[in-house]
Amino acid sequence: MAEETLFAFERDMTTAEVAEYLRTVADRLESGEEFTLESGSESVTLTPPSRIEFEVEVERETSDSGGSGEIELEFELEWDENADSTGDLTIE
């Protein structure tokens, strides 16, 4: 199955700005409301179903010289009603 990028956004933000953005998405998911992502002339409106697949991934990218690298935390939501659940997730 081919993938098509419908919307892309990347920029440096404060942790407070990121938290506010994620909080808004979480509120819309919880309420079942559609929401629109916008940046410049790009936008996409999403209406997630009541059950979605949720993936969390943490990666460490080290530099070639062996020094400190980058940590990447990804949250992914997929609209796949036939996906199997593989366990619970907790945040401490």
Secondary structure, 3 states (H helix, E strand, C coil): CCCCCCCCCCCCCCHHHHHHHHHHHHHHHHHCCCEEEEECCEEEEECCCCCCEEEEEEEEECCCCCCCCEEEEEEEEECCCCCCCCCCCCCC
